[in-house]
Amino acid sequence: MFNDRIRLLEVTESTNAFLKAEVELGRGVEGAVVQAEHQTAGRGRNERRWEAPPGKALLFSILLKPQLADDQTPLVALMAGMAVLEGLKQTLGKIPGLDPNRINCLRLKWPNDILFENAKLCGILCETAVNPKEGAYVIVGVGVNVNQDKEDFAPELRISATSLKMAFGVKTARETLLGDILESLESSYERLNSEGTRWIASEWLAMAGIQGKPVEVKYSGETVHGVCEGLTANGAMALKRIDGTVAIIYSGDMSP
């Protein structure tokens, strides 16, 4: 379904904004995918800018209409992160000569990033809203750094960001990657609709491998150090502080 509804735009403000405008006009179709060669105002969480040279990143959004309670919608971002990671591994596994151990250095970062080692490779932005005609919907925006070189990143990002080309030394076909990610996303979304959300938090934790490990999370102007106790049923981080108390954090920036 998802692979049948891809539209490619040469330039747009952001693929999330494009789909949101369609929904507001009453033209939103579930499973619609919009890909852009270039975004003039790409965004990540907390209104951070997402910048990439034209034609080098994979930038797309997809419109979903899951039947979820409001407090469950954060789980869509966790589900999407797992699906994108599986799609990345699927694509990389087709490239001759790549070390499987190196591919396994890709990992999830709570709540919505994918890293290679400790550098950001992919960000996911989920935006939820309710439209009188369309009802509740979620737009899942995905940005993957694919064929950028180090010089394509702003100087202040050259340590904290990476691309598939930088990490693995080869160019990756973005069309193949998009197809593999959408196939994985569709499978996960079908499971969400048939089984509900119970599986998401536990499987995300198993893939991320952070339970019981020390982390720090910046949120609400402070940095909390502790041990990841797990995720709540709606995807919040349970962080056990040094003093033994547990903080439940719904959104923040985590560092291992």
C-alpha positions as CSV (number, residue, x, y, z in Angstrom):
1,M,0.0,0.0,0.0
2,F,2.7,2.5,1.0
3,N,4.9,1.8,-2.0
4,D,2.0,2.5,-4.3
5,R,1.4,6.1,-3.2
6,I,4.8,7.8,-3.4
7,R,5.0,11.3,-4.8
8,L,8.4,12.9,-5.5
9,L,8.8,16.7,-5.1
10,E,11.9,18.5,-6.3
11,V,11.5,21.2,-3.6
12,T,9.1,21.8,-0.7
13,E,9.1,23.5,2.6
14,S,8.8,20.2,4.4
15,T,7.2,16.9,3.6
16,N,5.3,17.0,6.9
17,A,3.9,20.4,6.1
18,F,2.9,19.3,2.6
19,L,0.9,16.3,3.9
20,K,-0.6,18.4,6.7
21,A,-1.9,20.9,4.2
22,E,-3.5,18.1,2.2
23,V,-5.3,16.8,5.3
24,E,-6.5,20.3,6.2
25,L,-8.0,20.6,2.7
26,G,-9.8,17.2,3.1
27,R,-7.5,15.4,0.7
28,G,-5.6,13.3,3.1
29,V,-5.3,9.6,2.1
30,E,-4.0,7.1,4.6
31,G,-0.7,5.6,3.4
32,A,0.1,8.6,1.2
33,V,3.9,9.1,0.9
34,V,5.6,12.3,-0.1
35,Q,9.4,12.3,-0.8
36,A,11.4,15.5,-1.4
37,E,14.8,16.0,-3.1
38,H,15.2,19.1,-1.0
39,Q,13.4,20.8,1.9
40,T,13.7,24.5,2.5
41,A,12.4,24.3,6.1
42,G,12.9,20.8,7.2
43,R,12.4,20.3,10.9
44,G,13.2,17.9,13.7
45,R,11.9,17.8,17.2
46,N,11.7,21.0,19.3
47,E,11.6,23.0,16.0
48,R,15.2,22.2,15.2
49,R,16.2,22.7,11.6
50,W,17.0,19.6,9.5
51,E,19.3,20.6,6.6
52,A,20.6,18.4,3.8
53,P,22.0,19.2,0.3
54,P,19.6,18.5,-2.5
55,G,19.6,14.9,-3.7
56,K,21.8,13.4,-1.0
57,A,19.4,12.5,1.9
58,L,16.3,10.5,2.0
59,L,13.5,12.8,3.1
60,F,9.9,11.6,3.2
61,S,6.7,11.7,5.2
62,I,3.7,9.3,5.4
63,L,0.2,9.9,6.6
64,L,-1.3,7.4,9.1
65,K,-4.7,7.2,10.8
66,P,-4.3,4.8,13.6
67,Q,-7.1,4.2,16.1
68,L,-5.2,5.1,19.3
69,A,-5.9,6.9,22.5
70,D,-4.2,10.2,22.8
71,D,-1.6,9.0,25.3
72,Q,-0.6,6.1,23.0
73,T,0.4,8.3,20.0
74,P,4.1,8.6,21.1
75,L,4.4,4.9,20.5
76,V,4.0,5.6,16.8
77,A,7.4,7.2,16.8
78,L,9.0,4.2,18.5
79,M,7.3,1.9,16.1
80,A,8.6,4.0,13.2
81,G,12.1,4.0,14.6
82,M,12.2,0.2,14.7
83,A,10.8,-0.1,11.2
84,V,13.3,2.4,9.7
85,L,16.2,0.6,11.5
86,E,15.1,-2.7,10.0
87,G,14.8,-1.1,6.6
88,L,18.3,0.3,6.8
89,K,19.7,-3.1,7.8
90,Q,17.8,-4.7,4.9
91,T,19.3,-2.3,2.3
92,L,22.8,-2.5,3.7
93,G,22.6,-6.2,3.8
94,K,22.2,-6.3,0.0
95,I,25.5,-4.4,-0.6
96,P,28.4,-6.9,-1.2
97,G,31.3,-6.8,1.1
98,L,29.8,-4.8,4.0
99,D,30.8,-6.2,7.5
100,P,27.6,-7.4,9.3
101,N,29.2,-6.4,12.6
102,R,29.5,-2.8,11.3
103,I,25.9,-2.9,10.2
104,N,24.9,-3.9,13.7
105,C,26.5,-0.7,15.0
106,L,23.3,1.1,13.9
107,R,21.2,1.6,17.0
108,L,18.0,3.3,18.3
109,K,18.2,6.4,20.5
110,W,15.1,7.3,22.5
111,P,12.8,8.7,21.5
112,N,13.2,9.1,17.8
113,D,16.7,8.9,16.4
114,I,18.9,6.3,14.8
115,L,22.7,6.5,15.4
116,F,25.7,4.9,13.9
117,E,28.0,4.4,16.8
118,N,27.3,7.8,18.6
119,A,26.6,10.0,15.5
120,K,23.1,10.8,14.3
121,L,22.2,9.1,11.1
122,C,18.4,9.5,11.0
123,G,15.7,11.5,12.7
124,I,12.0,10.9,12.9
125,L,9.4,13.5,13.6
126,C,5.8,12.5,14.3
127,E,3.1,15.2,14.3
128,T,-0.4,14.4,15.6
129,A,-3.5,16.5,15.0
130,V,-7.3,16.2,14.6
131,N,-9.2,17.5,11.6
132,P,-13.0,17.8,11.7
133,K,-13.3,16.0,8.3
134,E,-10.4,13.5,8.7
135,G,-10.4,12.8,12.4
136,A,-7.2,12.1,14.2
137,Y,-4.1,11.5,12.2
138,V,-0.3,11.1,12.5
139,I,2.3,12.3,10.0
140,V,5.5,10.4,10.3
141,G,8.5,12.4,8.9
142,V,11.8,10.6,8.2
143,G,15.1,12.1,7.4
144,V,18.0,9.7,6.7
145,N,21.5,11.0,5.9
146,V,22.5,8.8,2.9
147,N,25.2,10.1,0.6
148,Q,26.5,13.2,2.3
149,D,30.2,13.8,2.8
150,K,31.6,15.4,5.9
151,E,31.8,18.7,4.2
152,D,28.0,18.6,3.5
153,F,27.3,19.1,7.2
154,A,27.6,22.4,9.0
155,P,30.9,22.6,11.0
156,E,29.1,22.4,14.3
157,L,27.5,19.1,13.2
158,R,30.5,17.3,11.8
159,I,31.2,15.3,15.0
160,S,27.6,14.6,16.0
161,A,26.2,13.7,12.5
162,T,27.0,11.1,10.0
163,S,25.7,9.5,6.7
164,L,25.6,6.0,5.3
165,K,28.3,6.9,2.9
166,M,30.6,8.2,5.7
167,A,29.8,5.2,7.9
168,F,30.1,2.4,5.3
169,G,32.2,4.0,2.6
170,V,29.7,3.3,-0.3
171,K,26.9,5.2,-2.0
172,T,23.5,3.9,-1.3
173,A,20.6,3.9,-3.7
174,R,17.9,6.1,-2.1
175,E,15.1,4.4,-4.0
176,T,16.1,1.0,-2.7
177,L,16.3,2.3,0.8
178,L,12.9,4.0,0.6
179,G,11.3,0.8,-0.7
180,D,12.8,-1.3,2.1
181,I,11.8,1.2,4.8
182,L,8.3,1.5,3.5
183,E,7.9,-2.3,3.4
184,S,9.0,-2.5,7.0
185,L,6.8,0.4,8.1
186,E,3.8,-1.1,6.4
187,S,4.4,-4.5,8.1
188,S,4.7,-2.7,11.5
189,Y,1.6,-0.6,10.9
190,E,-0.5,-3.6,10.0
191,R,0.7,-5.2,13.3
192,L,-0.2,-2.1,15.2
193,N,-3.7,-2.1,13.7
194,S,-4.3,-5.8,14.4
195,E,-2.5,-6.3,17.8
196,G,-2.6,-2.8,19.3
197,T,0.4,-1.2,20.9
198,R,1.4,-3.5,23.7
199,W,4.4,-5.0,21.9
200,I,6.0,-1.7,20.9
201,A,7.7,-0.5,24.1
202,S,9.1,-3.9,25.0
203,E,10.4,-4.7,21.5
204,W,11.9,-1.2,21.2
205,L,13.8,-1.7,24.5
206,A,15.1,-5.1,23.3
207,M,16.4,-3.5,20.0
208,A,17.9,-0.4,21.8
209,G,19.6,-2.4,24.5
210,I,19.5,0.4,27.1
211,Q,17.5,-1.2,29.9
212,G,19.6,-1.3,33.1
213,K,22.3,0.9,31.6
214,P,23.3,4.4,32.7
215,V,22.0,7.3,30.6
216,E,21.4,11.0,30.9
217,V,18.4,12.9,29.7
218,K,18.0,16.6,29.2
219,Y,14.5,17.9,29.6
220,S,12.7,20.9,31.0
221,G,16.0,22.8,31.4
222,E,17.7,20.2,33.5
223,T,19.9,17.1,33.0
224,V,18.9,13.9,34.8
225,H,21.5,11.2,35.3
226,G,20.4,7.6,36.2
227,V,19.7,4.1,35.0
228,C,17.1,3.3,32.4
229,E,14.4,1.2,34.2
230,G,12.5,0.7,31.0
231,L,9.6,2.4,29.1
232,T,6.1,2.9,30.3
233,A,3.2,1.5,28.3
234,N,2.9,4.8,26.4
235,G,6.6,5.1,25.6
236,A,7.9,7.4,28.3
237,M,11.3,6.8,29.8
238,A,11.5,5.5,33.4
239,L,14.8,6.8,34.7
240,K,16.0,5.8,38.1
241,R,18.0,8.6,39.6
242,I,21.1,8.2,41.8
243,D,19.0,8.9,44.9
244,G,16.7,6.0,44.0
245,T,13.7,8.0,42.9
246,V,12.3,7.3,39.4
247,A,11.6,10.1,36.9
248,I,9.0,9.5,34.2
249,I,10.1,11.5,31.2
250,Y,7.9,11.9,28.1
251,S,10.2,13.9,25.9
252,G,13.9,14.9,26.1
253,D,17.4,14.4,24.7
254,M,19.1,11.2,25.8
255,S,22.8,10.5,25.8
256,P,24.2,7.1,26.5
